[in-house]
Amino acid sequence: MDLWAAIILGIVEGATEFLPVSSTGHLILTSKLLGMKATDFLKSFEIIIQLGAILSVVVLYWKSLLFNKEILKRVLLAFVPTGVLGLIFYRLIKKFLGNDQIVIWSLLLGGVFLIVFELLHKEKDDAADELGQLPYGKVLLIGLFQSIAMIPGVSRSAATIVGGLILGLKRRTIVEFSFLLAIPTMLAATGMDLVKNAHVFSVDQIGFLAAGFITSFIVAMASVKFLIHFIQRNNFIPFGVYRIVLVLTIWGWR
């Protein structure tokens, strides 16, 4: 890895983390296009720079986290399924990060699912719209939906948002909850990876991590604002189409 590769991956991460297109999948495919080998450091890099994107949510939503205990309790509860399953399947997840076939099929099937779901889904007039009043049972189920995204290419945001829509939440409400749920999820993932691997990072590698981290943070700020604006007038069918076109392009390019 060099500095430019770190910055490119940071841009990709920041642009895709909160969109239902799988940032991890895009990072894996981008690293393949850049001719980078799936080393342990690259896998750690792809996990750690996601925290940079997540910190943009902290900057934008810090009041909800610090001053609304009901929202904070629900965010932490929704994190539990992913936290537990992540501990259990950590080694398997890291192994999946080097498999681009899993990413490609997850992107394709996820794209088809998004399109079909949006064609069938009708938001009810009484859909839940208060984050601080979500029933705890639904909060746990949203957390279970998020855990599906441990499979690279599935998309954490897509799994969480679709789960919330199925459970009767308004679109903007579950999108914002997905933003907030990303904070403990990626803090835990990054923390675990640093504990296990930080001692083997070289000085140069730490510099690359910093470059990717800062880049993803800056780009993610714009990505979050874009998605909030986008969902006010649109559904997620364009993202489903994008995922399918991306996979077909990859297959054609090969």
C-alpha positions, 0 to 999 in steps of 0.5 A, spaced: 500 500 500 502 507 498 499 513 500 494 514 494 491 507 495 490 509 502 486 516 500 482 512 494 480 507 499 478 512 504 474 516 499 470 509 497 469 508 504 466 515 506 462 515 500 459 508 501 459 507 508 451 509 509 449 508 502 445 501 501 451 498 497 456 495 502 462 499 503 466 493 505 464 490 498 466 496 495 473 496 499 475 489 497 473 490 490 477 497 489 483 494 493 483 488 487 482 493 482 488 497 485 492 490 485 493 490 492 493 483 496 488 481 501 494 481 507 492 481 514 494 489 514 489 490 508 483 487 512 485 491 518 485 497 514 478 496 511 475 495 518 479 501 521 477 506 516 470 505 517 470 508 524 473 514 520 466 515 516 462 513 523 465 519 526 462 523 522 455 521 525 458 523 532 459 530 529 452 530 526 448 527 531 452 528 538 446 531 541 441 525 540 447 521 543 449 525 549 442 528 551 437 523 549 438 517 554 432 513 551 435 513 544 442 511 547 439 505 550 436 503 544 442 504 540 446 500 545 441 494 545 440 494 538 448 493 538 448 487 542 446 481 537 452 484 532 457 485 538 455 477 540 455 474 534 462 478 532 465 476 537 463 468 536 465 469 528 471 474 528 476 469 525 471 467 520 469 474 518 476 476 517 477 470 512 471 472 508 474 479 507 479 476 502 473 473 498 471 477 492 466 472 490 462 472 496 462 480 495 460 479 488 454 475 489 452 479 496 452 485 491 448 482 486 442 478 490 442 484 495 440 489 489 435 484 486 432 484 493 432 491 494 428 492 488 423 487 489 422 489 497 421 497 494 416 495 489 412 491 494 413 495 500 408 500 502 409 505 508 403 505 513 401 512 515 402 510 523 409 508 522 413 509 528 417 515 527 420 517 534 427 514 535 426 514 543 420 511 543 421 504 539 419 498 542 425 494 545 423 488 541 423 491 535 430 494 537 433 487 538 430 485 531 433 491 528 440 489 531 439 482 528 438 484 521 444 488 522 448 482 524 447 479 517 451 484 514 457 481 517 457 477 510 461 482 506 457 485 500 451 485 504 451 492 506 450 494 514 445 500 512 441 496 507 440 490 512 438 495 518 434 500 514 430 494 510 429 491 517 426 497 520 422 498 514 419 491 515 418 492 522 414 498 521 418 504 522 418 511 517 424 511 512 427 517 515 427 514 522 430 508 520 435 511 516 437 515 522 437 510 527 442 506 522 447 512 522 447 511 530 447 504 530 453 504 526 457 508 532 458 502 537 458 497 531 464 500 528 467 502 535 467 495 537 469 492 530 475 497 530 477 496 537 477 488 537 482 489 531 486 494 534 487 489 540 489 483 536 493 486 530 496 493 532 502 491 535 504 488 528 503 495 524 509 498 522 510 506 522 508 507 515 502 502 515 500 507 521 501 513 517 496 509 511 491 508 516 491 515 518 490 518 511 484 513 510 481 514 516 481 522 515 479 521 508 473 517 510 471 522 515 471 528 510 467 524 505 462 521 509 460 528 512 457 529 505 455 522 504 450 522 510 447 529 508 446 526 501 442 520 503 438 524 508 436 529 502 435 523 497 430 519 502 425 525 502 423 524 495 426 517 493 426 510 495 432 505 494 431 502 487 436 506 484 441 503 489 439 496 487 440 497 480 446 500 481 449 494 485 446 489 479 450 494 474 456 494 478 456 486 478 455 485 471 460 490 469 465 486 473 463 480 470 464 483 463 470 486 465 473 480 467 
